[in-house]
Amino acid sequence: MQKTKNRKLNITFESDMESEATTAPDTNQKDKKGSTSKGQIWEFIAIATVPLVLVLGNSMLVPILPEMQEKLGISKFQSSLVITLFSVTAGLIIPISGYLSDRFSRKAIMIPSLIIYGAAGVLAGFGAVWNSYTIIIIARAIQGLGAAGTAPIAMALAGDLYKGGTESKALGLTEASNGMGKVLSPIIGTLFALIVWYAAFFAFPVFCLISLLAVMFLLKEPKKEKQAQKLKPYLKSIGTILKQKGRWLITAFFAGSLALFVLFGVLFFLSNILEEDPYNIDGVKKGLVLAIPLLGMVVTSYTTGAMIKKNGTLMRWLMNIGLVLMTIALGACIFILEKNLYFLIGLLTISSIGTGLLLPCLNTMITGSVERQQRGMITSIYSSLRFLGVAFGPPLFSWMMDISSQIVFITVASLSLLTLVLVFFLIKPKGQIS
């Protein structure tokens, strides 16, 4: 395998994971050694609120989908579209938001996006009050527009603000916050449903307001060092990046999308089977059960982000171990399904731990693969594909569940194995990623 060396930084990479021979100046007077100051802690909190709010917008609805089907008289597939349409819309708009954030500023996109996201939540709530599935679907599409300018841009902003180990820690925190949202949302969703089943829709604006204030007052975006590129040369530079690094970068995009497809699909699967025989679990108890696998992902994501510190060799090990865990755990579900709930939850938790090992490594490599001028677009393409993974999870799992539960886990175990092979052979970071 051909190797290239950056003599100035004494960093070694394999040829399909090229280094950026750039050093970025400290921003906002960050500690060069990567230590965390009080100011950074507040910045970390502000950044973490954005993916948290984004996840609440989707995951909080998962436990109420069965009741929505009953109250509105819709099918399982129609209820899954409440998740899917939101995610598809966001997935399609995210690249545009990424370009605009590179062209203007991160906060100039994040702030109005959070406002749109919250306002559309109110509209969805009134749609539920009026018993109108159509209004709910329209409102969810508008929420998708707002969501496109939130977490993906926050990831790019973390790359702008921090360098070295601090950056990987911040990105690990965003993934942990994403996961924590998934842990809390089923519980919060079921608690709100005790008031009225559509109360979760009206909760979005409150969470969005908290995040909006944190972004406005706690985050200070670093000034741009270069004038923003016009659209044509900008797109050309993105094409050059994909041409030079597409072999591993596209594989990383696929791996992140697959991880979220499996995670949300399994949540949808669990939410439905827990209310059926032989389990008959609903309400808050169901929310607590759904939170167990996600808690494993949260703890692992934060630990991984704090541990990797842009160590390429370590990242490669953790990504492959994570995918091995996912493949084995999901494959084992084929044989114990509907026999023992404790074993099923345990295996799904192991799979989620594998996801927690994988995603922070992908986030760090992708944000570190490009300069600031193109970072918004590259992270947005990645986030867009993650959203599409979330979007297609519930409807495809619904379709597979109608065939058989075994088909669900045969499919996801096979996809995890395919991803493992691709990552093992095509993503080979080595040395310190910059």
Buried (B, 14 or more C-beta within 10 A) or exposed (E): EEEEEBEEBEBBBBEBBBBBEEEBEEBBEBEEEBEBEEEBEBBBBBBBBBBBBBBBBBBBBBBBBBBBBEBBEBEBBBBBBBBBBBBBBBBBBBBBBBBBBBBEBBBBBBBEBBBBBBBBBBBBBBBBEEEBBEBBBBBBBBBBBBBBBBBBBBBBBBBBBBBBBBBBBBBBBBBBBBBBBBBBBBBBBBBBBEEBBBBBBBBBBEBBBBBBEBBEEBBEBBEEEEEEBEEEEBEEBBEEBBEEBEBBBBBBBBBBBBBBBBBBBBBBBBBBBBBEEEBEBBEBEBBBBBBBBBBBBBBBBBBBBBBBBBBBBBBBBBBBBBBBBBBBBBBBBBEBBEEEBEBBBBBBBBBBBBBBBBBBBBBBBBBBBBBBBBBBBBBBBBBBBBBBBBBBBBBBBBBBBEEEBBBBBBBBBEBBBBBBEBBBEBBBBBBBBB
